[in-house]
Amino acid sequence: MLITFKLYASLTEFLPVDRRNGNAMPLEVPAGATVAAVVARFSLPMKMVHLVLIDGVYVPPEERATRPLVEGETLAIWPPIAG
């Protein structure tokens, strides 16, 4: 199934080089794939996975290993940001 995967700020370096400028890419994932599975696929350091949204809705850390993604959803991840 196809989702949209977005990484922000310093996490964009984990996207393929040709997708870093726009920070988003279509991503084929198996049915039932979870947020944690996508994080692992891109080797994102867990300490850098701070804010996780699916279609603009916050996914708390305790749900990231069990929340299945659905065709057409957008998964967006931000690192911790100080300001």
C-alpha positions as CSV (number, residue, x, y, z in Angstrom):
1,M,0.0,0.0,0.0
2,L,1.1,3.6,-0.6
3,I,1.5,6.3,2.1
4,T,3.2,9.7,2.1
5,F,6.3,9.8,4.3
6,K,7.6,13.2,5.5
7,L,10.7,14.0,7.6
8,Y,11.5,17.4,9.0
9,A,14.5,19.4,10.1
10,S,17.6,17.3,10.7
11,L,15.8,14.1,9.9
12,T,15.6,14.9,6.2
13,E,19.1,13.5,5.9
14,F,17.6,10.0,6.3
15,L,15.5,10.4,3.1
16,P,16.9,9.5,-0.3
17,V,19.1,12.3,-1.7
18,D,16.6,13.1,-4.4
19,R,13.7,13.6,-1.9
20,R,15.5,15.7,0.8
21,N,14.7,19.0,-0.9
22,G,10.9,18.5,-0.6
23,N,11.2,16.5,2.6
24,A,8.4,14.1,1.5
25,M,8.1,11.0,-0.6
26,P,5.6,8.4,-1.6
27,L,6.4,5.1,0.2
28,E,5.2,1.6,-0.5
29,V,4.7,-0.3,2.8
30,P,3.2,-3.7,3.5
31,A,-0.4,-3.8,4.7
32,G,-0.4,-3.5,8.5
33,A,2.9,-1.7,8.7
34,T,3.3,0.4,11.8
35,V,5.0,3.7,12.5
36,A,7.8,1.8,14.3
37,A,8.3,-0.4,11.2
38,V,8.8,2.7,9.0
39,V,11.1,4.3,11.6
40,A,13.2,1.1,11.6
41,R,13.2,0.9,7.8
42,F,14.9,4.3,7.6
43,S,17.2,3.6,10.6
44,L,15.9,6.7,12.4
45,P,17.5,7.0,15.9
46,M,14.6,6.7,18.4
47,K,15.9,9.6,20.4
48,M,15.4,11.8,17.3
49,V,11.8,10.6,16.7
50,H,10.0,13.2,18.8
51,L,6.7,14.4,17.2
52,V,4.9,11.8,15.1
53,L,1.7,12.7,13.2
54,I,-0.6,10.6,11.0
55,D,-2.7,12.9,8.8
56,G,-2.1,15.7,11.4
57,V,-3.1,13.6,14.4
58,Y,-0.5,13.0,17.1
59,V,0.6,9.4,17.7
60,P,2.0,9.0,21.3
61,P,5.1,6.9,21.8
62,E,3.2,4.0,23.4
63,E,1.1,3.6,20.2
64,R,3.9,3.8,17.6
65,A,4.7,0.0,17.6
66,T,1.0,-1.0,17.2
67,R,-0.7,1.7,15.2
68,P,-1.1,0.3,11.7
69,L,-0.8,2.7,8.7
70,V,-3.6,2.8,6.2
71,E,-3.4,3.3,2.4
72,G,-3.2,7.0,1.6
73,E,-2.2,8.3,5.0
74,T,0.6,10.8,5.6
75,L,3.2,9.9,8.2
76,A,5.2,13.0,9.4
77,I,8.0,12.9,11.9
78,W,9.9,15.8,13.6
79,P,13.0,15.6,15.8
80,P,13.2,17.5,19.1
81,I,13.7,21.1,18.3
82,A,14.9,23.8,20.8
83,G,14.2,27.4,20.2
